[in-house]
Amino acid sequence: MDKGSPASEAIAGRPGGNVRWIVCALLFFATTINYIDRQVIGILKPTLQGELGWSEIDYGMIVFWFQAAYAIGLLACGPIIDRIGSKRGYAAAISLWSVAALGHAVMRTPSGFSLARFLLGLGESANFPAAIKSVAEWFPKKERALAAGILNAGANVGAIATPIVVPAVALRFGWQAAFLVTGALGFIWLVCWLIFYRAPAAHPRLSREELAYINADQGGAETGTPIPWRRLLWHRGTWAFVIAKFMTDPVWYLFLFWLPDFFAKRHGLDLKTFGPPLIAVYLLADVGSVGGGWLSSALIKRGYSVNAGRKLALLASAIAVLPIFFASTVSSVTAAVLILGVAAAAHQGWSSNLYTMVSDTFPPSSVASVMGIGGAAGAVGGMIMARWIGDVLETTGSYLPAFLWAGGAYLVALLLVHLLVPNLSRPAPEAAQP
């Protein structure tokens, strides 16, 4: 059948199946497990500080080493995943981070936990490069933001599940059991992934119609070779993504690693009581993750350009974060939850579109590499934030400076993104040359 024939165009215009959404569900659950393993230490921070005698600076350093490994891993894993593929790359990554998650249970000192967090960061760094690469391979452009939003919502589901599961396990069996139970989840997912996942062209359950639908606007890029780093670093799109991740990823790390402590210090909550507020914050974040992806996809389907749809969604997210600094001044837990929940939702909506921006501007063969570079920049921002917040809390005990910084980061980042990439489009191959 000719590629441009009416029959082939008709096939490409209808989905013809839902195998791609099963893949999306696997990516969603991997991200859920990723964030459960990542957030356990934040939930247990007050307990571990009391039992093991950590200072705020000790905890800041433990987070710092996770971020350092995350940055190193992202720089390394992107090119590796682009070469060996999502299936093997994801399998290796979740195996490493699950072993590291289990290893927390035998640690007792800040240096021991720093080692466990370092290994966890190395493994977890591959999650989003592998996931977004899979989305680029399995979804047409008009569905990518929604798919990215759904898998990104796994972060919020993980953040919701953690304050439910971890306190229940820790209060009954001890904090060590919490690390053991959550660390084992990754191996369950690994079995499902190895059994089901294939590249679209090789998947036995994928219909001819769905494959044509997926490939309709890929332009043949899925079979291309990865762009070398020396050329990627000359793309303005790479630097737009790097700057945006550097400026805004630390806000999400602030939620993950310090929000339980914020509720404990500001509102007197503890392991038994801060679960519901955290769940409420991340439920709102879940809505934002899917809603942000839906918004840009809906705008594009209504005739907006990809550039306008993505950036309008990013702007809406940036504006919604602005009131976050009020969270440290209100006396009501409910008000604080609402403010923080809207900010978390906005961050996830921002992330869904920022991730998709990479697949808009680079071929699938290089998506994981760009994701890795940008993610490493975000982790470096998180490293700086971890040291700074540890010092601020040790000296002032106040979260206000952190929330003030978080409120303005997104608008500044969006301005820089727009200046660097006024129009989202894949550059011609020759444009990549220095």
SVG drawing of the C-alpha trace seen along z (x, -y; Angstrom):
<svg xmlns="http://www.w3.org/2000/svg" viewBox="-11 -36 42 48">
<polyline fill="none" stroke="black" stroke-width="0.4" points="0.0,0.0 1.4,-3.4 2.2,-5.7 0.2,-8.5 -2.8,-6.5 -6.3,-7.3 -6.5,-3.9 -3.3,-4.4 -4.4,-7.8 -7.7,-6.4 -5.9,-3.8 -3.6,-6.4 -6.5,-8.6 -8.1,-6.1 -6.6,-4.5 -7.4,-0.9 -6.6,0.4 -5.4,-0.5 -2.1,1.3 -0.3,-2.1 -2.4,-2.8 -1.4,0.4 2.2,-0.7 1.3,-4.1 -0.2,-2.2 3.1,-0.4 5.0,-3.7 2.5,-5.2 3.1,-2.4 6.9,-2.5 6.7,-6.2 4.5,-5.5 7.0,-3.0 9.8,-5.4 8.3,-8.1 7.3,-5.8 10.9,-4.7 12.0,-8.3 9.6,-9.8 9.9,-7.2 12.7,-9.1 10.8,-12.3 7.9,-10.7 10.2,-9.1 12.4,-12.2 10.9,-13.2 11.1,-9.6 14.7,-9.1 15.8,-12.4 14.5,-11.6 15.8,-8.0 19.1,-8.4 19.9,-12.0 20.2,-13.7 20.5,-17.5 18.9,-19.5 22.3,-19.7 22.7,-15.9 19.4,-15.5 20.2,-18.1 23.4,-16.2 21.5,-12.9 19.2,-14.6 22.2,-16.3 23.8,-12.9 20.6,-11.6 20.5,-14.6 24.2,-14.3 23.7,-10.7 20.5,-11.6 22.4,-14.2 25.3,-11.8 22.9,-9.1 20.8,-11.3 23.9,-12.4 24.9,-8.8 21.6,-7.1 20.2,-9.2 22.7,-8.1 22.7,-4.5 18.9,-4.2 18.9,-5.8 21.3,-3.0 20.0,0.1 16.3,-0.9 13.6,-1.5 13.0,2.2 16.5,3.1 17.3,-0.3 14.1,-0.4 14.7,3.1 18.3,2.3 17.3,-0.9 14.4,0.4 16.5,3.4 19.2,1.0 16.9,-1.4 14.9,1.4 18.0,3.0 19.1,-0.4 15.6,-1.0 15.9,2.3 19.4,1.3 18.1,-1.6 16.8,0.8 20.3,1.8 21.7,-1.7 22.1,-3.6 24.4,-6.6 24.0,-9.7 26.9,-8.4 25.2,-5.0 21.9,-6.6 23.9,-8.9 25.3,-5.8 21.9,-4.2 20.4,-7.4 23.3,-7.8 22.6,-4.3 18.9,-5.0 19.5,-8.2 21.6,-6.4 18.8,-3.9 15.9,-6.3 17.5,-8.8 16.6,-6.5 12.9,-6.6 11.8,-9.7 14.3,-9.5 13.1,-5.9 9.4,-6.8 9.4,-9.9 11.4,-8.0 8.7,-5.3 6.0,-7.9 7.7,-9.4 7.9,-5.9 4.3,-4.8 2.2,-7.9 1.4,-10.4 2.2,-14.1 -1.5,-15.0 -1.6,-12.4 1.9,-12.7 1.2,-15.5 -1.8,-13.5 0.3,-10.3 3.1,-12.2 0.6,-13.7 -0.8,-10.3 2.6,-8.7 3.7,-11.9 0.6,-11.5 2.3,-8.3 4.6,-10.6 1.6,-12.0 0.0,-8.6 3.3,-7.5 3.3,-10.5 -0.3,-9.8 0.4,-6.1 3.6,-6.7 2.0,-8.6 -0.7,-5.9 1.5,-2.8 4.7,-4.0 3.2,-5.2 1.1,-2.1 4.0,0.2 6.5,-1.8 4.2,-2.2 3.5,1.5 6.8,3.1 9.4,0.3 10.9,-2.1 13.1,0.6 10.1,2.6 8.8,-0.4 11.9,-0.4 11.7,3.3 8.0,3.3 8.3,0.4 11.6,1.6 10.1,4.9 7.4,3.3 9.9,2.7 10.6,6.4 6.9,7.0 6.7,4.4 9.9,5.7 8.3,9.0 5.3,7.3 7.6,5.1 9.8,7.9 6.7,10.0 4.7,7.2 6.9,4.5 8.2,4.4 8.9,1.7 5.7,0.8 6.8,2.4 7.7,5.7 4.7,5.9 2.6,9.0 -0.6,7.4 -0.4,4.2 -2.8,4.0 -1.8,2.6 -4.2,-0.3 -2.8,-1.3 0.7,-1.1 -0.2,-3.4 -2.0,-5.7 1.1,-5.9 3.5,-6.5 1.2,-9.0 3.2,-12.1 6.5,-10.5 8.1,-11.3 10.2,-8.2 12.3,-9.6 11.8,-6.6 14.4,-4.7 17.0,-7.5 20.4,-7.4 20.9,-9.4 22.2,-12.9 25.7,-13.2 25.9,-15.3 28.3,-17.8 25.5,-18.6 22.7,-18.5 24.5,-21.1 24.2,-23.5 20.5,-23.3 18.7,-26.2 15.9,-23.7 18.3,-21.7 19.3,-24.8 15.6,-25.9 14.9,-22.5 18.0,-22.6 17.3,-26.1 13.6,-25.2 14.5,-22.0 17.3,-23.7 14.9,-26.4 11.8,-24.4 12.7,-20.8 13.9,-21.9 10.4,-23.0 9.1,-19.5 12.0,-18.2 11.0,-20.7 7.6,-19.0 8.9,-15.5 11.6,-15.8 10.4,-18.6 6.7,-18.8 6.1,-16.3 8.6,-18.3 6.8,-21.5 3.5,-20.2 5.3,-18.8 7.1,-22.1 4.4,-24.6 1.3,-22.8 2.4,-20.2 1.5,-17.1 3.4,-13.8 3.7,-10.4 0.1,-9.5 -1.5,-12.8 0.3,-14.4 -0.9,-11.6 -4.2,-13.2 -2.8,-16.7 0.0,-15.1 -2.6,-12.9 -4.7,-16.0 -1.8,-17.9 -0.8,-15.1 -4.4,-14.4 -4.5,-18.0 -1.1,-17.4 -2.5,-14.4 -5.3,-16.5 -2.7,-19.0 -0.5,-16.4 -3.3,-15.0 -5.0,-18.4 -1.9,-20.2 -1.3,-17.5 -5.0,-17.6 -5.0,-21.4 -2.2,-21.6 -3.6,-18.6 -7.1,-20.2 -5.7,-23.5 -3.8,-21.8 -6.9,-19.8 -8.8,-23.1 -6.4,-24.5 -3.7,-26.1 -0.2,-25.5 2.0,-23.1 4.0,-26.1 1.0,-28.1 -0.7,-25.1 2.4,-24.0 3.3,-27.6 -0.2,-28.6 -0.3,-25.5 3.1,-26.4 1.9,-30.0 -1.2,-28.8 0.9,-26.5 3.4,-29.3 0.7,-31.7 -0.9,-29.1 2.3,-28.6 2.6,-32.3 0.6,-32.3 2.7,-29.5 4.5,-31.9 1.3,-32.3 1.5,-28.7 4.1,-29.6 2.0,-32.4 -1.5,-30.9 -2.4,-29.3 -5.0,-26.9 -3.8,-23.5 -6.7,-23.4 -5.6,-26.7 -1.9,-25.6 -3.0,-22.3 -5.0,-24.2 -2.2,-26.6 0.4,-23.9 -1.9,-21.5 -2.6,-24.1 1.2,-24.8 1.9,-21.1 -0.8,-20.7 0.7,-23.6 4.2,-22.1 2.9,-18.7 1.0,-20.4 4.2,-22.4 6.3,-19.2 3.9,-17.3 4.2,-20.0 7.9,-20.6 8.6,-16.9 6.5,-16.8 8.3,-19.9 11.4,-17.7 9.6,-15.2 8.2,-18.2 11.7,-19.5 13.9,-16.4 13.5,-13.0 12.7,-10.0 16.2,-8.7 17.6,-11.5 14.7,-12.2 16.3,-10.2 19.6,-12.1 18.0,-15.5 15.9,-14.3 19.0,-13.2 20.8,-16.5 17.8,-18.5 17.1,-16.1 20.7,-16.4 20.4,-20.2 17.3,-19.8 19.1,-17.5 22.0,-20.0 19.4,-22.6 18.0,-20.2 21.5,-19.8 21.9,-23.5 18.4,-23.7 19.1,-20.9 22.2,-22.5 20.5,-25.9 17.3,-24.8 19.3,-22.7 21.2,-25.9 18.1,-28.1 16.1,-25.7 19.1,-25.2 19.4,-28.9 15.9,-30.3 13.5,-27.4 11.3,-29.1 10.1,-27.8 9.2,-31.3 12.4,-31.9 12.0,-28.6 8.4,-29.4 9.2,-32.9 11.8,-31.5 9.5,-28.8 6.7,-31.3 8.7,-33.2 10.8,-30.4 8.3,-29.3 7.5,-32.7 11.2,-33.4 11.9,-30.0 9.1,-30.4 10.4,-33.7 13.8,-32.2 12.3,-29.2 10.4,-31.5 13.4,-33.7 15.5,-30.6 12.8,-28.8 10.2,-31.2 8.8,-28.4 8.8,-24.7 9.9,-22.7 12.5,-20.1 15.5,-21.8 16.9,-20.6 19.9,-18.3 22.3,-21.0 21.0,-23.3 22.6,-21.1 26.1,-21.8 28.3,-24.2"/>
</svg>
